[in-house]
Amino acid sequence: MPRIVPFLWFDDQAQSAAEHYVGLFPDARVDGVGRAPDGSVLVVEFTLMGQPYRAMNGGPGHPFTDAVSLQVDVDTQEELDRIWDGLLADGGHPVACGWLVDRWGLSWQVTPSMMGELMAAGGDPAAGARVFRAMRDMVKLDIGALRAAASD
């Protein structure tokens, strides 16, 4: 059966990125490392939260952009904080509305798993608008504040 495997192009740090990501997420592991004829790392296969990925050391010329991001759904503020801080470590930068860019330039969204439910607000457009406004004003998302906005 066919499957989609995101393929990430790094200049030359595919293995260090994969190892960093594997350290942040549950059900994560490095599955294999493919080497070029000179012995250098060429491709790293890894799994995050059950989703397989491939990362390649392809050299410069193809930087990541925020047109594509990886979204991580979390259930608790503690998970959100841990993953957020881990992705920002050693040179990442926060953006807005739960988005950040890690030290390799890859964009991520760290969001509550109940975000869709909070935005739908049980069919109450005013509550959904409050949640959206609250989210829009945040950098790192605050689950408690989003829930409060939904119930105000």
VOLO-682871 format. One line per 5 residues: number of its first residue (from 1); their letters; for each residue z, x, y of N, C-alpha, C. Coordinates in steps of 0.05 Angstrom, whole numbers. Atoms other than C-alpha are relative to their C-alpha. Layout:
N
NUM) A) Z X Y Z X Y Z X Y ~ ...
This chain:
152
1) MPRIV) 0 17 -24 0 0 0 0 18 25 ~ 1 -16 -25 -18 29 69 26 -4 16 ~ -23 2 -18 37 44 118 -6 16 25 ~ 4 -15 -25 40 69 190 23 20 2 ~ -19 -22 -3 74 136 200 -5 12 28
6) PFLWF) 4 -13 -26 83 158 273 -3 30 -4 ~ 6 -29 1 54 228 282 5 11 28 ~ -8 -11 -26 86 268 338 -10 28 4 ~ 11 -26 -6 52 328 370 19 15 18 ~ -17 -18 -16 99 383 394 -15 25 5
11) DDQAQ) 12 -26 -5 79 448 426 7 19 -23 ~ -8 -19 20 120 491 378 28 -5 -10 ~ -28 5 7 187 458 366 4 -25 -19 ~ -1 23 18 172 405 313 25 1 -18 ~ -22 -1 18 225 430 265 27 -3 14
16) SAAEH) -25 3 -14 281 436 316 3 -29 10 ~ -2 28 -9 265 367 343 7 -18 -24 ~ -6 16 24 264 336 273 29 4 -9 ~ -28 -5 8 330 369 255 20 -13 20 ~ -17 12 -20 361 345 320 1 -31 -4
21) YVGLF) 2 29 5 337 273 308 15 -8 -25 ~ -13 6 26 361 274 236 31 0 3 ~ -28 -1 -5 430 293 261 12 -24 16 ~ -9 23 -17 434 231 306 0 -27 -14 ~ 4 27 11 412 174 262 9 -2 -29
26) PDARV) -7 5 28 436 142 197 -26 -1 -17 ~ 23 1 18 391 143 136 -22 18 10 ~ 19 -20 -12 358 206 163 0 26 -16 ~ 2 -25 15 333 269 130 -27 13 6 ~ 26 -15 -1 280 323 134 -11 -1 -29
31) DGVGR) 12 4 27 233 308 76 -17 23 -9 ~ 17 -22 8 189 369 78 -10 15 24 ~ 11 -18 -21 161 427 118 -25 13 -11 ~ 26 -13 7 88 448 114 -5 24 18 ~ 3 -25 -15 71 518 135 -30 8 2
36) APDGS) 27 -11 -5 8 550 164 -3 25 -17 ~ 4 -24 16 -23 609 128 17 24 8 ~ -17 -22 -10 17 657 172 30 -4 -5 ~ -28 6 7 82 624 148 15 -16 21 ~ -13 16 -21 98 588 213 0 -29 -7
41) VLVVE) -2 29 5 119 515 212 -24 -14 13 ~ 22 15 -11 59 470 221 7 -30 2 ~ -6 28 1 82 400 200 28 -4 -12 ~ -27 7 10 152 371 189 -1 -30 -6 ~ -3 28 7 161 305 152 29 -7 -1
46) FTLMG) -29 7 -1 226 269 166 2 -31 1 ~ -5 29 1 257 200 161 24 -6 18 ~ -21 10 -17 299 164 213 4 -30 -5 ~ -7 28 5 334 99 195 -21 -13 -19 ~ 19 11 20 286 90 136 -29 2 8
51) QPYRA) 28 -2 -10 223 101 179 -10 29 -2 ~ 11 -27 1 180 161 161 -14 9 25 ~ 14 -12 -23 153 207 215 -12 27 -9 ~ 11 -27 3 110 269 218 -1 13 27 ~ 1 -15 -26 115 322 272 -15 26 -5
56) MNGGP) 17 -23 3 65 378 283 4 19 23 ~ 2 -21 -21 67 443 321 -29 4 6 ~ 28 0 -7 0 433 354 -8 17 23 ~ 5 -16 -24 7 478 414 -1 -17 25 ~ 0 15 -25 3 458 487 -25 -16 4
61) GHPFT) 25 15 -7 -46 409 516 2 -30 -5 ~ -3 29 6 -20 342 490 29 -8 3 ~ -28 8 -5 46 325 523 5 -29 -5 ~ -8 28 3 83 261 508 -1 -13 28 ~ -2 16 -25 80 206 561 17 -24 -6
66) DAVSL) -17 24 4 122 144 572 -17 -24 -7 ~ 16 22 9 63 102 551 7 -8 -29 ~ -9 5 27 92 107 481 29 9 -2 ~ -28 -7 4 166 106 465 10 -9 -27 ~ -13 9 24 211 100 405 24 -17 8
71) QVDVD) -22 18 -7 259 41 410 20 0 -23 ~ -22 0 19 326 46 375 18 -24 6 ~ -18 24 -3 364 -20 365 27 8 -12 ~ -27 -6 9 439 -11 360 17 -25 2 ~ -18 24 1 495 -61 345 24 2 18
76) TQEEL) -24 -3 -16 552 -31 385 -3 19 23 ~ 0 -18 -22 566 4 450 5 29 -9 ~ -6 -27 10 594 63 411 -25 13 -11 ~ 25 -11 10 528 72 374 -19 6 23 ~ 18 -4 -23 489 64 439 8 26 14
81) DRIWD) -9 -24 -15 532 117 474 -5 25 -16 ~ 4 -24 16 528 166 416 -29 9 -1 ~ 29 -7 3 453 162 407 -11 7 28 ~ 9 -7 -27 440 161 483 8 28 7 ~ -10 -27 -7 483 223 494 -14 21 -17
86) GLLAD) 13 -19 17 452 258 434 -29 5 7 ~ 28 -3 -8 381 245 457 -3 14 27 ~ 0 -14 -26 398 270 527 9 29 -1 ~ -12 -27 2 432 333 502 -21 22 5 ~ 16 -24 -3 405 400 524 -26 -3 15
91) GGHPV) 23 1 -17 355 378 576 -15 -26 2 ~ 13 26 -4 336 305 568 8 -11 27 ~ -7 14 -25 338 258 627 -2 -30 -2 ~ 1 29 1 355 185 636 -21 -10 19 ~ 21 12 -17 303 139 666 12 -26 12
96) ACGWL) -11 26 -9 322 65 674 -2 -20 -22 ~ 2 23 18 334 1 636 2 7 -30 ~ -3 -8 28 356 37 572 -20 21 -9 ~ 20 -20 7 299 87 574 10 28 7 ~ -6 -28 -6 307 163 571 -23 16 -12
101) VDRWG) 20 -20 10 264 224 558 17 23 -11 ~ -15 -22 12 291 276 509 -11 27 9 ~ 7 -27 -9 286 351 519 -28 9 -8 ~ 27 -6 8 218 352 484 -21 -17 15 ~ 18 17 -16 189 299 531 -6 -26 -14
106) LSWQV) 5 25 14 190 242 480 17 -22 13 ~ -14 23 -12 209 174 511 13 -17 -21 ~ -16 17 18 262 131 478 11 -23 15 ~ -15 23 -11 292 63 490 23 -4 -19 ~ -23 5 16 363 54 466 11 -27 9
111) TPSMM) -5 27 -8 376 -20 466 18 -15 -20 ~ -16 16 19 425 -71 437 -18 -16 -18 ~ 16 16 19 399 -105 375 -2 -29 8 ~ -1 28 -9 417 -172 407 -14 -4 26 ~ 13 3 -27 375 -159 470 -18 -24 2
116) GELMA) 18 24 -1 323 -211 453 15 -26 2 ~ -17 24 -1 376 -262 440 14 -4 27 ~ -12 1 -27 411 -245 506 -20 -9 21 ~ 21 7 -19 345 -250 544 -8 -29 -3 ~ 8 29 4 328 -317 512 23 -18 9
121) AGGDP) -23 14 -10 398 -340 530 2 -29 -9 ~ -2 27 11 395 -401 485 -18 -20 15 ~ 18 18 -14 337 -429 525 7 -6 29 ~ -9 3 -28 374 -424 592 -14 20 18 ~ 15 -19 -16 324 -393 641 17 15 21
126) AAGAR) -17 -13 -20 378 -379 693 16 23 -13 ~ -15 -20 14 420 -341 642 -17 24 -8 ~ 19 -21 7 360 -302 618 -7 17 24 ~ 6 -15 -25 344 -283 690 24 18 8 ~ -24 -16 -6 416 -259 700 1 25 -18
131) VFRAM) 0 -23 19 411 -215 638 -22 20 9 ~ 22 -18 -9 344 -187 662 8 16 25 ~ -8 -14 -24 372 -171 731 21 21 -6 ~ -21 -19 7 433 -138 701 -12 25 -14 ~ 13 -22 14 389 -96 655 -16 17 19
136) RDMVK) 17 -14 -19 342 -77 711 16 19 18 ~ -17 -17 -17 400 -48 751 15 22 -16 ~ -14 -20 16 425 -5 693 -18 23 -7 ~ 15 -22 12 404 63 669 6 0 -30 ~ -9 4 28 443 66 603 10 -28 -1
141) LDIGA) -8 28 2 453 -5 579 29 -3 -8 ~ -28 7 5 522 -35 577 1 -27 -13 ~ 1 24 16 527 -87 522 19 -21 11 ~ -20 19 -11 590 -119 551 -10 -13 26 ~ 10 11 -26 559 -127 620 -24 -18 -5
146) LRAAA) 23 18 6 495 -157 590 10 -26 -12 ~ -11 25 11 536 -207 550 13 -16 22 ~ -13 14 -22 576 -224 612 -21 -13 18 ~ 21 12 -16 512 -236 651 -12 -24 -13 ~ 10 23 14 488 -283 597 18 -24 1
151) SD) -19 22 1 551 -324 599 11 -9 27 ~ -9 7 -27 564 -326 675 -9 -28 7
